[in-house]
Amino acid sequence: MRVLRALMVLSLLGCSLLVQAEPAQHWNVGLHRMSVPDPLDGQPMQVLAFYPSSGQPHVRRIDGYRLNVAAEAPVVMGRFPLLALSHGNTGTPMALHDLASALARRGFVVVAAVHPGDNNKDHSRLGTLSNLYGRPLQISAAITAALEDPLLAPELSAERVGMIGYSAGAETALILSGARPDLQRLLRYCEERPLDADACTRHGEVIADRDDLLPEPDPRIRALLLMAPLSLSFGRQALAEVKVPSLIYSGDHDQLLAVDKNAEALARKLPVTPNYRRLEGAGHFVFMSPCDEVQRARMPALCNDAEGVDRLGIHLSLQSEASHFFNKALGVTSRAGLHTASN
């Protein structure tokens, strides 16, 4: 265990060293909105895309978050990798806008579905099978939509697709990479730790509202970035088909998820040994975008970190390492006459 920690734990000081090696950021950030049918019921599903743009950005607030983006502006000519993003339960992609924007500046297109029934405005599917197995279908639909979109598709490298998952979004990412949830593991966990208010609100039972859904992987996804991953339902056998490289970040003071049963257990059990970064003193919400004063006043529980935790520094390091990780994992190389990620 000591060797594992020595190899996999990265201190905040170590993270800060990565930023210095990051190449210059070339582009502005475009924001494109798509409406895609929800695979579960055909109703409109909102999908957002962050991408490298030559357009002039403007500051605007979306869902309370301050973004500096060029709405519906032209995409820089290139062959850019595609990264799908899945937000946490009852969340919004905007909570991760700084990571999405930073990756867009570095030459990635990031597409994020607002998961129907499990977002900041609609909780109607929370705790159901349709949510557990529907979220991956929604991300697959978002990937397909991006690859067919008139604005984005001409500049995408369709064979280079990765995924970013935060909290429950990491569970979604693992299912898309071949993991098969073992719902009995969650029941056993809640018998062992019934006071876990986040995982065990229904004593570990998932509402069986659909009997026609199963976990469906998406072979297009070739690399994973997982932050504060929810992974209670995955034992070693359930993860056996996850054969893609992964980068995992967690905080050792996560207020919602038991790190020993989630991120640490996941790092041990994945068949392809991941890069695992455990951040000292950091909580669950440290991976959400750094807050301004308006947000701090409106949602202090999501914005305020423990003393000594530098959220901005963590994000700068995360952005840099994520770019390097996806470039390497997806085999991104420069091509004459075309822009690529970090080129």
ABEGO torsion letter per residue (X at the ends): XAAAAAAABBBAAAAAAAAAABBBBABBBBBBBBBBBBAAAGBBBBBBBBBBBABBBBBBBBGGBBBBBBBGBBBBBBBBBBBBBBBBBGBBAAAAAAAAAAAAAAGBBBBBBBBBGBBAABAAABGBAAAAAAAAAAAAAAAAAAAABAAAAAABBAABBBBBBBEAAAAAAAAAAGBBBBAAAAAAAAAABAABAAAAAAGGBBBBABAABBBBBBAABABBBBBGBBAAABBAAAAAABABBBBBBBBAABAABBAAABAAAAAAABABBBBBBBBBGBBAAAABBBBBAAAAAABAAAABBBBGBBAAAAAAAAAAAAAAAAAAAAGBBBBBGBBBBGX
